[in-house]
Amino acid sequence: MPAPMDVTYFDPQPDTLPPTFASPFDHGEPHPLARRAADELIARVRGRPSLDAPGGGKMFGVLVVAAPDGRIGYLRGFSGMLDGEWQVTGFVPPLYDGAVRDAIWPAGQHQLRALELALRALATSPEHAAIRAAHAAVVVRHAAELAALRARHRDQRAERHVAREIIRNATTLHALDQASRGDAAERGADTHHALDQASRGDAAERRRLVAAHEAELAAFAARLDAIDGERVRLERQGAAESRTLMKQVHDSYVIDNARGERRPLRDLFAPGEPPAGAGDCAGPKLLGHAYRTGLVPIALAELWWGAPPISGGRRAGQFYPSCRGKCGPILPFMLEGLPHAAPPVFGADPIAAGEPRVVFEDPWLVVVDKPCGLLSVPGRSGLLGDSVVTRLRARYPEAAVAHRLDLDTSGLLVAAKDPATCVALQRAFARREVDKRYAAWLDGVVARDHGTVELALRVDLDDRPRQIHDPEHGKPAVTEWRVVERTASRTRVALVPRTGRTHQLRVHAAHPLGIGAPITGDRLYGRAAARLALHAEALAFTHPHTQRRIELVRPAPF
């Protein structure tokens, strides 16, 4: 088989190759050959206006391969589309069957576009806008009429109250004789009856006004219901046709592995449905093209280039592992038959038996200094059972942590020895009655001396457990920070979280709208290192039983 023409060959050819194909889910640095290929890719895409536009960056990938003639080179790929195109000269093609996609995509997109235009026309229709404006005006007028009626009735009730007081006083005057009091009582009864009638008249008037309002609004309701019904119908039709189109699109993807086996994309996600963009990431595209052209994969690297995404979490020139949501079910199959390293299992490294060390203890609670690499609680999958809770329960059977620290974060962690104390402590954390301060080194020199970051966060559904900034669907997150020390390349900061979102400090440090410098050693939001330079160094809270203020400090080990 002749060597494929889309391979860029190294010159000079390398003397050494990696002993095995690294896991695409590894957060470590790529092999030097992959880094060399990545540098050449960056030189190729540098300066593309679309990539430098706000939020316009993209994940790219390089795959070092061995050609059938023995030469070593690499392939280039990108996730999704580049400048609106699926196929770009110099990059591997997508995994889908082009003929199948061409047969279904244009017609499907045309229909979806027609529905989108129909919805837009419905939303911007002058006739519908006039109906809604008239309805809104009627609602405002009704409110004003009802308010005026209530005010008039309130004044009339006050007048009737005064009249009743006058009658009551007149009938109880001691100066009147028996006959006069009788006449007064009779006149008072007549007046009371008239006042009661007036009161009932007010209630009837209010009922008549409300009924008239309801009748007037009923005419609008039928017209508004027709508009809303058409909108709902179009939305449902669009959702159904979109699902049908995506099913047909997914059916056009066939995934290869190193054994020469092929499986439909949908089978790899069964019994669920593939998420949008599954199969379009750089890694699967590169491996698929290598297999189909007789190339042997040697090393893979995926990196971000261009402006960071609006959600944050990506920096130009930084290498990242393959995503779990879309690539997690695909890449293990694609690597079958190719000798490769197993995915890393974070939290599986042995931790000394004496950890975590106790900082404070009494009959109700214990505060420990959690080491980096030890989970706060056992992992959900059951693969990782070692944790702070597991170790504490060897001594205190009912021990439970009142809050959590990330696996990679070290520092002060509070645990309760009984359920009642745990509930009280968790309530204090939820009410933000616990003061916390973290120490961290950031990669980069931060110009400002202090500040407050307010960026709402949510989980990245395609790449758990990463968190992203989402101002619409995210939960509020607030962090105060100040610079403690600066070096030529790093900044030491004190971080005070005012909320307790997952990975809050890590995202707020790395995000361009936050501090703008990732925490040193952050494998998720920055660059991996020996450890994450984040430590919970200070903790202060009111003891739930003694009401004594507990203030603890544990200096960072870095």
Secondary structure, DSSP 8 states (H G I E B T S, - for coil): ----TT-EE-SS--S---SSB--TT--S---HHHHHHHHHHHHHHTT-HHHHSTT--EEEEEEEEE-TTS-EEEEEEESS-BTTBS--TTS---SB-HHHHHHHHHHHHHHHHHHHHHHHHHHH-HHHHHHHHHHHHHHHHHHHHHHHHHHHHHHHHHHHHHHHHHHHHHHT-TTS-HHHHHHHHHHHHHHHHHHHHHHHHHHHHHHHHHHHHHHHHHHHHHHHHHHHHHHHHHHHHHHHHHHHHHHHHHHTBEEE-TTS-EEEHHHHHTTS---TTTT-SHHHHHHHHHHHTT-EEEEEEEEEESS--TT----TT-B----STTTTTTHHHHTTTS-B-----TT-S---TT-SEEEEE-SSEEEEEE-TT--SS--TTSS---SHHHHHHTT-TT-EESS---TT-EEEEEEESSHHHHHHHHHHHHTT-SEEEEEEEEES---SSEEEEE--EEE-TTSTT-EEE-TTTSB--EEEEEEEEE-SSEEEEEEEESS--TTHHHHHHHSTTTTSS-BTB-TTTS-B-SS--EEEEEEEEE-TTT--EEEEE-----
